[in-house]
Amino acid sequence: IMQTQQLQSQGTLAAAVAHFSEGLADLAPSDILSDGLSLIRQECAADSVTLYSIRQQVVTPLGTSPLAPFVPEACSTNWFPWGLHTTQPQRFLLVQQAEMLPADPRTSQTLGESGVRSCVHLPIMERQQLLGALQLYWFTPRQTWDDSNGQILRSLGRLLLTISELLTISESETAPDLNQSRVVPPG
């Protein structure tokens, strides 16, 4: 029975992701990120989800659904996730009682002060390299995390990371280059 429930859950999530990906062509990149994070949040019954990019020892939040007051700014991989860097950030991690975890490396605020009771860290890997992470937050205690949907969620996270990178590249290409000011010769 448990295995049947897992397969139904995976099928439901896979169908939701397929439906989401069919509509990508009609969405702006920022809407894709927002809608993708909303999908993850809904499918996991999470109160909040944040997508992080990890590049050159820096962890940068790319988006959160819904907008949350406890999303830290960019931080070092030495702190991520939640100051639990001694754990293996390449593996998923459920924190059942997350109230005392720090919300941000620069403040003394805890996740509990923001209402968070439990959280999950889902790493996004490619060729054994940590590219980013999804972090899910619940305002009610959560005792278990069934990672049977983890692969689908991480694949969607990888897609959202790629789209965010493309959005950043296209924004930098369309931004005016202030170093090439036009000089009109006199005369």
LINBEL-V438478 format. One record per backbone hydrogen bond with DSSP energy under -1.0 kcal/mol. CO is the residue of the C=O (numbers start at 1). NH is the residue of the N-H. Records with the same first field share a line. If there is no record, write none. Layout:
BEGIN
CO: NH, NH
END
This chain:
BEGIN
1: 5
2: 6
3: 7
4: 8
5: 9
6: 10
7: 11
8: 12
9: 13
10: 14
11: 15
12: 16
13: 17
14: 18
15: 19
16: 20
17: 21
18: 22
19: 23
21: 24
23: 26
24: 27
28: 32
29: 33
30: 34
31: 35
32: 36
33: 37
34: 38
35: 39
36: 40
37: 41
38: 42
39: 43
40: 44
41: 46
42: 45
48: 137
49: 65
50: 135
51: 62, 63
52: 133
53: 60
55: 58
57: 77
58: 55
59: 75
60: 53
63: 51
65: 49
75: 59
76: 79, 80
79: 83
81: 84
84: 87
88: 91
93: 121
95: 119
98: 101
99: 112
101: 111
104: 107
109: 103
111: 114, 116
112: 115
117: 98
118: 138
119: 95
120: 136
121: 93
122: 134
124: 131, 132
126: 129
129: 126
131: 54
132: 124
133: 52
134: 122
135: 50
136: 120
137: 47, 48
138: 117, 118
149: 153
150: 154
151: 155
152: 156
153: 157
154: 158
155: 159
156: 160
157: 161
158: 162
159: 163
160: 164
161: 165
162: 166
163: 167
164: 168
165: 169
166: 170
167: 171
168: 172
169: 173
170: 174
171: 175
177: 180
END
